[in-house]
């Protein structure tokens, strides 16, 4: 878990590692915004980050509300190195084999 005051430092580290040929997961607890919980959603984060902080990188989105074939396509692209940053929910923990 990263608190807001450390977020920019983490983003800078992500950029450094991507420039070294590595990849990154950014995991969010929610697919969509919730009125009951004050947590960011992966969809909102993906949209925001892909247009700002990581606009120069290839990003993917993965969550449990996607169809199975969509999830498979995103994971395949990530595994093949076509996606630098994968914004996801904890669904990424199920059946994943990417070093």
Secondary structure per residue as TSV (DSSP state, phi and psi in degrees):
chain	resnum	aa	ss	phi	psi
A	1	X	-	360.0	135.6
A	2	X	-	-119.6	128.5
A	3	X	-	-83.4	158.5
A	4	X	G	-52.5	-38.2
A	5	X	G	-69.6	-14.1
A	6	X	G	-107.2	-3.2
A	7	X	H	-57.9	-47.4
A	8	X	H	-62.7	-37.7
A	9	X	H	-62.5	-41.4
A	10	X	H	-65.7	-43.9
A	11	X	H	-59.8	-41.1
A	12	X	H	-63.4	-39.9
A	13	X	H	-64.3	-41.6
A	14	X	H	-58.4	-46.9
A	15	X	H	-59.6	-42.2
A	16	X	H	-61.0	-45.9
A	17	X	H	-68.6	-36.5
A	18	X	H	-65.0	-39.7
A	19	X	H	-63.0	-22.0
A	20	X	T	-88.4	4.5
A	21	X	T	92.0	9.2
A	22	X	-	-93.0	175.8
A	23	X	-	-126.6	170.9
A	24	X	E	-145.0	144.7
A	25	X	E	-105.2	138.0
A	26	X	E	-120.1	113.1
A	27	X	E	-103.2	129.2
A	28	X	-	-117.4	150.5
A	29	X	S	-77.5	-20.1
A	30	X	B	-123.6	149.0
A	31	X	S	-77.9	-48.8
A	32	X	S	-126.2	164.1
A	33	X	-	-59.8	145.6
A	34	X	-	-121.5	138.3
A	35	X	S	-75.7	-24.1
A	36	X	S	-89.0	-26.2
A	37	X	-	-118.2	138.9
A	38	X	-	-93.9	66.0
A	39	X	-	-129.3	149.5
A	40	X	-	-78.5	149.0
A	41	X	B	-99.7	155.4
A	42	X	H	-68.3	-34.0
A	43	X	H	-65.2	-48.5
A	44	X	H	-61.3	-43.4
A	45	X	H	-63.8	-44.0
A	46	X	H	-58.2	-49.3
A	47	X	H	-61.9	-44.0
A	48	X	H	-68.0	-50.9
A	49	X	H	-67.7	-35.1
A	50	X	H	-71.0	-18.1
A	51	X	H	-102.2	-4.9
A	52	X	T	-131.9	-95.1
A	53	X	T	-55.4	-38.8
A	54	X	T	-119.0	32.1
A	55	X	T	-63.6	-21.4
A	56	X	T	-91.5	6.4
A	57	X	S	-122.0	158.8
A	58	X	-	-85.7	123.6
A	59	X	E	-118.0	152.5
A	60	X	E	-129.8	160.1
A	61	X	E	-125.6	133.6
A	62	X	E	-141.7	127.2
A	63	X	-	-154.9	166.5
A	64	X	T	-69.6	-13.9
A	65	X	T	-87.7	-2.4
A	66	X	S	-79.3	155.2
A	67	X	-	-69.5	152.3
A	68	X	H	-55.5	-42.9
A	69	X	H	-67.6	-31.3
A	70	X	H	-68.1	-44.1
A	71	X	H	-62.0	-43.3
A	72	X	H	-61.5	-41.1
A	73	X	H	-64.8	-42.1
A	74	X	H	-65.1	-47.1
A	75	X	H	-63.9	-37.4
A	76	X	H	-63.0	-44.9
A	77	X	H	-61.9	-40.0
A	78	X	H	-65.7	-45.7
A	79	X	H	-62.6	-34.2
A	80	X	T	-78.8	-4.9
A	81	X	T	84.0	11.7
A	82	X	-	-80.7	-15.9
A	83	X	-	-116.5	126.6
A	84	X	S	-80.5	-44.0
A	85	X	E	-128.3	125.3
A	86	X	E	-109.3	114.6
A	87	X	E	-92.4	125.6
A	88	X	E	-151.6	170.4
A	89	X	-	-99.8	-173.5
A	90	X	G	-68.1	-2.8
A	91	X	G	-57.5	-23.6
A	92	X	G	-62.4	-22.4
A	93	X	G	-74.0	-16.3
A	94	X	S	-91.2	116.3
A	95	X	S	68.7	28.6
A	96	X	-	-102.0	139.4
A	97	X	-	-139.9	68.5
A	98	X	-	-123.6	119.6
A	99	X	-	-62.2	360.0
